[in-house]
Amino acid sequence: MTEDNSLVILWTSGDQEVAENMVFMYTINAKKQGWWQDVKFIVWGPSSKLLSENQELQKQVKDFIEAGIKVEACKACADRYNVADDLAELGIEVKYMGEPLTDYLKSESKVMTF
């Protein structure tokens, strides 16, 4: 897959309405509809806490993974909210994301932030 057809979605918002009515809808459709060949989804900051508490969003993240979307979470952020283990149990790769995000930004991938 070429990087120019790669999308990275950086989800930072702790707003449930934004997650349900924009971020998650676009993410799954971007992959399933073939709008992007490669879709990555990063959980960062307040979104870590929201995801750890919301079972519907957790189900949707599992759907992302099943659809072939790579889901990652910032370990430093998850540790601040004490939810790193909860996110890992969902099948999310929890790791320090500063360098990977920088690499995504420097690549030809498109990065969307919510």
C-alpha positions in Angstrom: 0.0 0.0 0.0 1.3 3.4 -0.9 1.6 6.0 1.8 -0.4 8.5 -0.4 -3.4 6.3 0.1 -2.9 6.1 3.8 -5.0 7.8 6.5 -4.1 8.3 10.1 -7.0 9.4 12.4 -5.7 11.0 15.6 -8.6 10.9 18.1 -8.0 13.1 21.1 -11.5 14.4 22.0 -13.2 13.1 25.1 -16.6 14.2 23.6 -18.8 11.2 23.1 -21.1 12.9 20.6 -18.1 13.8 18.4 -16.9 10.2 18.6 -20.3 8.7 17.8 -21.5 11.1 15.1 -18.3 11.8 13.2 -15.0 10.2 14.1 -16.2 6.5 14.4 -18.6 6.8 11.4 -15.9 8.2 9.1 -13.2 5.8 10.3 -15.1 2.6 9.6 -16.5 3.8 6.3 -13.1 5.1 5.2 -11.9 1.4 5.3 -15.1 -0.5 4.4 -15.9 1.8 1.4 -12.3 1.7 0.2 -11.9 5.5 0.4 -8.4 4.8 1.8 -6.4 1.6 1.4 -4.7 1.9 4.8 -6.4 3.4 7.8 -4.7 3.8 11.2 -6.6 5.0 14.3 -4.7 6.5 17.3 -6.4 7.0 20.7 -4.7 9.9 22.5 -5.4 12.0 25.5 -9.0 12.3 26.9 -10.3 9.9 24.3 -8.4 7.1 26.2 -10.6 7.7 29.2 -13.8 7.9 27.2 -13.0 4.7 25.4 -12.3 2.8 28.6 -15.7 3.7 30.0 -17.9 3.4 26.9 -18.9 -0.1 25.9 -20.5 0.9 22.6 -17.3 2.7 21.5 -15.3 -0.3 22.6 -17.4 -2.5 20.4 -16.8 -0.2 17.5 -13.1 -0.3 18.0 -13.2 -4.1 17.9 -15.0 -3.7 14.6 -12.2 -1.4 13.4 -9.6 -4.1 14.2 -11.7 -6.8 12.5 -12.0 -4.6 9.4 -8.2 -4.2 9.2 -7.8 -0.8 10.8 -4.6 -0.6 12.9 -5.5 0.8 16.3 -2.9 2.3 18.5 -3.0 4.2 21.8 -0.6 6.6 23.5 0.8 4.8 26.5 1.8 8.0 28.4 -1.8 9.3 28.0 -3.4 6.0 28.9 -1.2 5.7 32.0 -2.3 9.2 33.1 -5.9 8.0 33.1 -4.9 4.6 34.4 -6.5 2.8 31.5 -3.5 1.3 29.6 -4.5 -2.3 30.5 -8.2 -1.7 29.6 -7.2 -0.5 26.2 -4.8 -3.3 25.6 -7.6 -5.8 26.5 -9.6 -4.4 23.6 -6.8 -5.4 21.2 -5.3 -1.9 20.9 -1.5 -1.6 20.6 -0.6 0.6 23.6 2.8 2.2 23.2 4.6 5.5 23.4 3.3 7.4 20.4 5.4 10.6 20.1 7.9 9.1 17.6 5.3 7.1 15.6 3.1 10.1 15.3 6.0 12.2 14.1 6.8 9.6 11.5 3.2 9.6 10.3 3.3 13.4 10.0 6.6 13.3 8.1 5.3 10.7 5.7 2.9 11.1 2.8 0.1 9.8 4.9 -2.8 12.2 5.6 -3.4 12.9 9.2 -6.8 13.9 10.6 -7.2 15.1 14.1 -10.4 15.1 16.2 
